[in-house]
Amino acid sequence: MRKNGVILIVLLLLSASAEAQCAMCRAVLESGESQEVAKSVNNGIKYLMLFPYLLIGGLGYFIYRKYRHS
């Protein structure tokens, strides 16, 4: 029971730091007068999201090809 409490506290502390990062990004985007900063952040998000989808898609294609030829 004590182990579950420690895990819960650690998870709550980690989530607080994650929320702080989102607030910082929002503050930077809201304070900028030009749209170039917002466009750059959006492009960075798209770039970071591209690779997980490519990896999962490639893995799915590999599994599909493996079972199709068996």
MOPAC internal coordinates of N, CA, C and O (Angstrom, degrees):
PM7 1SCF
backbone

  N    0.0000 0     0.00 0     0.00 0    0    0    0
  C    1.4524 1     0.00 0     0.00 0    1    0    0
  C    1.5354 1   110.84 1     0.00 0    2    1    0
  O    1.2310 1   120.78 1   140.75 1    3    2    1
  N    1.3293 1   116.11 1   -39.25 1    3    2    1
  C    1.4597 1   119.85 1  -179.57 1    5    3    2
  C    1.5286 1   111.07 1   -66.22 1    6    5    3
  O    1.2310 1   120.95 1   144.19 1    7    6    5
  N    1.3309 1   115.80 1   -35.81 1    7    6    5
  C    1.4648 1   120.59 1   179.74 1    9    7    6
  C    1.5261 1   110.47 1   -63.16 1   10    9    7
  O    1.2310 1   120.26 1   140.17 1   11   10    9
  N    1.3313 1   117.11 1   -39.83 1   11   10    9
  C    1.4677 1   120.93 1   178.25 1   13   11   10
  C    1.5257 1   111.10 1   -63.76 1   14   13   11
  O    1.2310 1   120.24 1   142.08 1   15   14   13
  N    1.3260 1   117.14 1   -37.92 1   15   14   13
  C    1.4637 1   120.89 1   178.39 1   17   15   14
  C    1.5152 1   111.83 1   -64.88 1   18   17   15
  O    1.2310 1   120.57 1   138.22 1   19   18   17
  N    1.3254 1   116.51 1   -41.78 1   19   18   17
  C    1.4646 1   120.78 1   178.95 1   21   19   18
  C    1.5227 1   110.21 1   -64.67 1   22   21   19
  O    1.2310 1   120.23 1   137.00 1   23   22   21
  N    1.3201 1   117.16 1   -43.00 1   23   22   21
  C    1.4632 1   120.86 1   178.61 1   25   23   22
  C    1.5257 1   110.60 1   -62.43 1   26   25   23
  O    1.2310 1   120.14 1   138.37 1   27   26   25
  N    1.3215 1   117.33 1   -41.63 1   27   26   25
  C    1.4650 1   121.41 1   179.16 1   29   27   26
  C    1.5274 1   111.06 1   -62.48 1   30   29   27
  O    1.2310 1   120.09 1   136.67 1   31   30   29
  N    1.3088 1   117.44 1   -43.33 1   31   30   29
  C    1.4647 1   120.78 1   179.97 1   33   31   30
  C    1.5259 1   110.73 1   -64.53 1   34   33   31
  O    1.2310 1   120.33 1   137.40 1   35   34   33
  N    1.3343 1   116.97 1   -42.60 1   35   34   33
  C    1.4645 1   120.25 1   179.33 1   37   35   34
  C    1.5246 1   110.21 1   -62.67 1   38   37   35
  O    1.2310 1   119.92 1   136.44 1   39   38   37
  N    1.3217 1   117.75 1   -43.56 1   39   38   37
  C    1.4628 1   120.52 1   179.36 1   41   39   38
  C    1.5241 1   111.98 1   -63.58 1   42   41   39
  O    1.2310 1   120.29 1   141.53 1   43   42   41
  N    1.3165 1   117.05 1   -38.47 1   43   42   41
  C    1.4630 1   119.75 1   178.34 1   45   43   42
  C    1.5217 1   111.43 1   -66.66 1   46   45   43
  O    1.2310 1   120.25 1   142.21 1   47   46   45
  N    1.3183 1   117.12 1   -37.79 1   47   46   45
  C    1.4688 1   120.18 1   178.57 1   49   47   46
  C    1.5216 1   111.05 1   -68.61 1   50   49   47
  O    1.2310 1   120.03 1   141.61 1   51   50   49
  N    1.3121 1   117.54 1   -38.39 1   51   50   49
  C    1.4546 1   120.58 1   179.42 1   53   51   50
  C    1.5227 1   111.78 1   -67.72 1   54   53   51
  O    1.2310 1   120.35 1   144.20 1   55   54   53
  N    1.3253 1   116.93 1   -35.80 1   55   54   53
  C    1.4622 1   119.16 1  -179.58 1   57   55   54
  C    1.5221 1   111.23 1   -69.79 1   58   57   55
  O    1.2310 1   119.87 1   150.18 1   59   58   57
  N    1.3242 1   117.86 1   -29.82 1   59   58   57
  C    1.4583 1   120.10 1   178.69 1   61   59   58
  C    1.5300 1   110.71 1   -65.42 1   62   61   59
  O    1.2310 1   120.21 1   140.45 1   63   62   61
  N    1.3083 1   117.20 1   -39.55 1   63   62   61
  C    1.4668 1   118.74 1   179.62 1   65   63   62
  C    1.5280 1   110.77 1   -70.55 1   66   65   63
  O    1.2310 1   119.58 1   148.43 1   67   66   65
  N    1.3156 1   118.41 1   -31.57 1   67   66   65
  C    1.4575 1   120.97 1   178.15 1   69   67   66
  C    1.5269 1   110.71 1   -67.48 1   70   69   67
  O    1.2310 1   120.12 1   140.75 1   71   70   69
  N    1.3150 1   117.39 1   -39.25 1   71   70   69
  C    1.4565 1   120.38 1   178.40 1   73   71   70
  C    1.5254 1   111.12 1   -66.84 1   74   73   71
  O    1.2310 1   120.38 1   146.94 1   75   74   73
  N    1.3199 1   116.88 1   -33.06 1   75   74   73
  C    1.4624 1   120.31 1  -179.73 1   77   75   74
  C    1.5165 1   110.44 1   -64.02 1   78   77   75
  O    1.2310 1   120.04 1   142.75 1   79   78   77
  N    1.3147 1   117.53 1   -37.25 1   79   78   77
  C    1.4562 1   119.85 1   179.57 1   81   79   78
  C    1.5223 1   110.62 1   -65.66 1   82   81   79
  O    1.2310 1   120.19 1   138.72 1   83   82   81
  N    1.3068 1   117.24 1   -41.28 1   83   82   81
  C    1.4652 1   119.69 1   179.46 1   85   83   82
  C    1.5233 1   110.79 1   -63.95 1   86   85   83
  O    1.2310 1   120.05 1   140.89 1   87   86   85
  N    1.3119 1   117.51 1   -39.11 1   87   86   85
  C    1.4598 1   120.88 1   178.75 1   89   87   86
  C    1.5197 1   110.66 1   -65.75 1   90   89   87
  O    1.2310 1   120.39 1   144.03 1   91   90   89
  N    1.3192 1   116.85 1   -35.97 1   91   90   89
  C    1.4648 1   119.86 1   179.20 1   93   91   90
  C    1.5237 1   110.35 1   -66.96 1   94   93   91
  O    1.2310 1   120.60 1   137.56 1   95   94   93
  N    1.3270 1   116.45 1   -42.44 1   95   94   93
  C    1.4694 1   119.10 1   178.74 1   97   95   94
  C    1.5176 1   110.38 1   -62.57 1   98   97   95
  O    1.2310 1   120.59 1   137.26 1   99   98   97
  N    1.3211 1   116.47 1   -42.74 1   99   98   97
  C    1.4592 1   119.90 1  -179.45 1  101   99   98
  C    1.5297 1   110.50 1   -63.36 1  102  101   99
  O    1.2310 1   120.53 1   139.22 1  103  102  101
  N    1.3303 1   116.59 1   -40.78 1  103  102  101
  C    1.4644 1   119.82 1  -179.89 1  105  103  102
  C    1.5248 1   111.14 1   -63.80 1  106  105  103
  O    1.2310 1   120.23 1   139.23 1  107  106  105
  N    1.3151 1   117.17 1   -40.77 1  107  106  105
  C    1.4631 1   120.37 1   178.85 1  109  107  106
  C    1.5228 1   110.12 1   -64.33 1  110  109  107
  O    1.2310 1   120.39 1   136.31 1  111  110  109
  N    1.3256 1   116.86 1   -43.69 1  111  110  109
  C    1.4680 1   119.73 1  -177.92 1  113  111  110
  C    1.5210 1   111.98 1   -69.03 1  114  113  111
  O    1.2310 1   120.07 1   143.09 1  115  114  113
  N    1.3357 1   117.47 1   -36.91 1  115  114  113
  C    1.4563 1   119.91 1  -179.09 1  117  115  114
  C    1.5155 1   112.06 1   -74.54 1  118  117  115
  O    1.2310 1   119.91 1   151.43 1  119  118  117
  N    1.3303 1   117.77 1   -28.57 1  119  118  117
  C    1.4563 1   119.96 1  -177.72 1  121  119  118
  C    1.5266 1   112.58 1   -81.60 1  122  121  119
  O    1.2310 1   120.25 1   158.81 1  123  122  121
  N    1.3198 1   117.13 1   -21.19 1  123  122  121
  C    1.4637 1   119.76 1  -178.38 1  125  123  122
  C    1.5086 1   111.67 1   -74.11 1  126  125  123
  O    1.2310 1   121.18 1   -45.30 1  127  126  125
  N    1.3239 1   115.35 1   134.70 1  127  126  125
  C    1.4622 1   119.43 1   179.79 1  129  127  126
  C    1.5217 1   111.75 1   -83.05 1  130  129  127
  O    1.2310 1   120.57 1   147.37 1  131  130  129
  N    1.3223 1   116.51 1   -32.63 1  131  130  129
  C    1.4646 1   118.13 1  -178.97 1  133  131  130
  C    1.5199 1   109.99 1   -90.63 1  134  133  131
  O    1.2310 1   121.17 1   -24.03 1  135  134  133
  N    1.2988 1   115.36 1   155.97 1  135  134  133
  C    1.4585 1   120.80 1   179.78 1  137  135  134
  C    1.5196 1   111.98 1   -83.73 1  138  137  135
  O    1.2310 1   119.91 1   174.70 1  139  138  137
  N    1.3314 1   117.77 1    -5.30 1  139  138  137
  C    1.4655 1   120.68 1  -178.79 1  141  139  138
  C    1.5223 1   111.62 1   -64.21 1  142  141  139
  O    1.2310 1   119.93 1   142.64 1  143  142  141
  N    1.3203 1   117.74 1   -37.36 1  143  142  141
  C    1.4697 1   120.52 1   179.64 1  145  143  142
  C    1.5188 1   109.39 1   -65.81 1  146  145  143
  O    1.2310 1   120.04 1   134.40 1  147  146  145
  N    1.3179 1   117.53 1   -45.60 1  147  146  145
  C    1.4593 1   121.28 1   179.69 1  149  147  146
  C    1.5216 1   110.79 1   -63.54 1  150  149  147
  O    1.2310 1   120.27 1   140.32 1  151  150  149
  N    1.3164 1   117.08 1   -39.68 1  151  150  149
  C    1.4605 1   120.98 1   178.82 1  153  151  150
  C    1.5288 1   110.72 1   -64.96 1  154  153  151
  O    1.2310 1   120.72 1   139.85 1  155  154  153
  N    1.3255 1   116.23 1   -40.15 1  155  154  153
  C    1.4621 1   120.31 1   178.96 1  157  155  154
  C    1.5223 1   111.72 1   -65.24 1  158  157  155
  O    1.2310 1   120.13 1   138.80 1  159  158  157
  N    1.3228 1   117.36 1   -41.20 1  159  158  157
  C    1.4670 1   120.79 1   178.29 1  161  159  158
  C    1.5244 1   110.03 1   -64.93 1  162  161  159
  O    1.2310 1   120.19 1   136.95 1  163  162  161
  N    1.3159 1   117.25 1   -43.05 1  163  162  161
  C    1.4623 1   120.24 1   178.78 1  165  163  162
  C    1.5305 1   111.56 1   -63.06 1  166  165  163
  O    1.2310 1   120.23 1   139.36 1  167  166  165
  N    1.3206 1   117.17 1   -40.64 1  167  166  165
  C    1.4620 1   120.05 1   177.32 1  169  167  166
  C    1.5179 1   111.40 1   -64.86 1  170  169  167
  O    1.2310 1   120.24 1   142.06 1  171  170  169
  N    1.3262 1   117.14 1   -37.94 1  171  170  169
  C    1.4552 1   120.58 1   177.00 1  173  171  170
  C    1.5131 1   112.08 1   -64.00 1  174  173  171
  O    1.2310 1   120.32 1   140.39 1  175  174  173
  N    1.3219 1   116.99 1   -39.61 1  175  174  173
  C    1.4667 1   121.12 1   177.96 1  177  175  174
  C    1.5263 1   110.00 1   -64.46 1  178  177  175
  O    1.2310 1   120.19 1   136.42 1  179  178  177
  N    1.3137 1   117.24 1   -43.58 1  179  178  177
  C    1.4695 1   120.41 1   178.32 1  181  179  178
  C    1.5252 1   110.97 1   -61.95 1  182  181  179
  O    1.2310 1   120.54 1   137.89 1  183  182  181
  N    1.3211 1   116.57 1   -42.11 1  183  182  181
  C    1.4590 1   121.31 1   179.36 1  185  183  182
  C    1.5266 1   111.02 1   -62.42 1  186  185  183
  O    1.2310 1   120.40 1   136.49 1  187  186  185
  N    1.3324 1   116.85 1   -43.51 1  187  186  185
  C    1.4632 1   120.29 1  -179.67 1  189  187  186
  C    1.5262 1   112.21 1   -69.65 1  190  189  187
  O    1.2310 1   119.92 1   150.19 1  191  190  189
  N    1.3207 1   117.75 1   -29.81 1  191  190  189
  C    1.4684 1   120.29 1  -179.80 1  193  191  190
  C    1.5153 1   112.57 1   -81.95 1  194  193  191
  O    1.2310 1   119.53 1   162.80 1  195  194  193
  N    1.3149 1   118.49 1   -17.20 1  195  194  193
  C    1.4577 1   121.67 1  -177.10 1  197  195  194
  C    1.5218 1   112.24 1   -65.99 1  198  197  195
  O    1.2310 1   119.98 1   134.51 1  199  198  197
  N    1.3131 1   117.63 1   -45.49 1  199  198  197
  C    1.4558 1   120.51 1  -172.17 1  201  199  198
  C    1.5331 1   114.60 1   -68.73 1  202  201  199
  O    1.2310 1   118.32 1   140.21 1  203  202  201
  N    1.3304 1   120.81 1   -39.79 1  203  202  201
  C    1.4701 1   117.49 1   174.92 1  205  203  202
  C    1.5309 1   112.58 1   -60.76 1  206  205  203
  O    1.2310 1   120.39 1   140.67 1  207  206  205
  N    1.3323 1   116.86 1   -39.33 1  207  206  205
  C    1.4573 1   119.39 1   178.50 1  209  207  206
  C    1.5246 1   111.77 1   -66.54 1  210  209  207
  O    1.2310 1   120.44 1   140.88 1  211  210  209
  N    1.3245 1   116.76 1   -39.12 1  211  210  209
  C    1.4649 1   119.47 1   176.91 1  213  211  210
  C    1.5251 1   111.49 1   -64.36 1  214  213  211
  O    1.2310 1   120.12 1   137.49 1  215  214  213
  N    1.3205 1   117.38 1   -42.51 1  215  214  213
  C    1.4618 1   120.55 1   179.68 1  217  215  214
  C    1.5278 1   111.73 1   -64.50 1  218  217  215
  O    1.2310 1   120.26 1   134.80 1  219  218  217
  N    1.3143 1   117.12 1   -45.20 1  219  218  217
  C    1.4659 1   120.26 1  -179.81 1  221  219  218
  C    1.5232 1   110.45 1   -68.21 1  222  221  219
  O    1.2310 1   120.18 1   140.17 1  223  222  221
  N    1.3250 1   117.26 1   -39.83 1  223  222  221
  C    1.4615 1   120.33 1   177.16 1  225  223  222
  C    1.5176 1   111.75 1   -63.73 1  226  225  223
  O    1.2310 1   120.27 1   137.16 1  227  226  225
  N    1.3314 1   117.09 1   -42.84 1  227  226  225
  C    1.4627 1   120.72 1   177.58 1  229  227  226
  C    1.5200 1   112.01 1   -63.58 1  230  229  227
  O    1.2310 1   120.56 1   138.92 1  231  230  229
  N    1.3132 1   116.53 1   -41.08 1  231  230  229
  C    1.4607 1   120.40 1   177.64 1  233  231  230
  C    1.5301 1   110.80 1   -64.88 1  234  233  231
  O    1.2310 1   120.63 1   137.41 1  235  234  233
  N    1.3307 1   116.39 1   -42.59 1  235  234  233
  C    1.4633 1   119.87 1   177.88 1  237  235  234
  C    1.5189 1   111.96 1   -62.81 1  238  237  235
  O    1.2310 1   120.55 1   139.36 1  239  238  237
  N    1.3301 1   116.55 1   -40.64 1  239  238  237
  C    1.4573 1   120.78 1   178.31 1  241  239  238
  C    1.5249 1   110.77 1   -65.02 1  242  241  239
  O    1.2310 1   120.38 1   138.25 1  243  242  241
  N    1.3330 1   116.89 1   -41.75 1  243  242  241
  C    1.4623 1   121.27 1   178.32 1  245  243  242
  C    1.5284 1   110.83 1   -62.10 1  246  245  243
  O    1.2310 1   120.02 1   135.92 1  247  246  245
  N    1.3126 1   117.57 1   -44.08 1  247  246  245
  C    1.4652 1   120.94 1   178.90 1  249  247  246
  C    1.5262 1   110.43 1   -65.47 1  250  249  247
  O    1.2310 1   120.53 1   139.00 1  251  250  249
  N    1.3262 1   116.60 1   -41.00 1  251  250  249
  C    1.4653 1   120.79 1   178.15 1  253  251  250
  C    1.5216 1   110.77 1   -59.72 1  254  253  251
  O    1.2310 1   120.68 1   132.16 1  255  254  253
  N    1.3352 1   116.30 1   -47.84 1  255  254  253
  C    1.4659 1   120.11 1  -179.79 1  257  255  254
  C    1.5277 1   111.70 1   -65.24 1  258  257  255
  O    1.2310 1   120.46 1   143.05 1  259  258  257
  N    1.3159 1   116.73 1   -36.95 1  259  258  257
  C    1.4707 1   121.32 1  -179.14 1  261  259  258
  C    1.5335 1   110.58 1   -64.24 1  262  261  259
  O    1.2310 1   120.28 1   135.19 1  263  262  261
  N    1.3296 1   117.07 1   -44.81 1  263  262  261
  C    1.4748 1   120.09 1  -178.27 1  265  263  262
  C    1.5160 1   112.44 1   -79.57 1  266  265  263
  O    1.2310 1   119.70 1   154.84 1  267  266  265
  N    1.3152 1   118.19 1   -25.16 1  267  266  265
  C    1.4531 1   120.46 1   179.86 1  269  267  266
  C    1.5169 1   111.93 1   -70.24 1  270  269  267
  O    1.2310 1   120.42 1   145.30 1  271  270  269
  N    1.3322 1   116.80 1   -34.70 1  271  270  269
  C    1.4651 1   120.71 1  -179.07 1  273  271  270
  C    1.5218 1   112.50 1   -87.34 1  274  273  271
  O    1.2310 1   119.70 1   172.12 1  275  274  273
  N    1.3022 1   118.18 1    -7.88 1  275  274  273
  C    1.4838 1   119.38 1  -179.19 1  277  275  274
  C    1.4903 1   112.92 1   -82.02 1  278  277  275
  O    1.2310 1   120.10 1   180.00 1  279  278  277

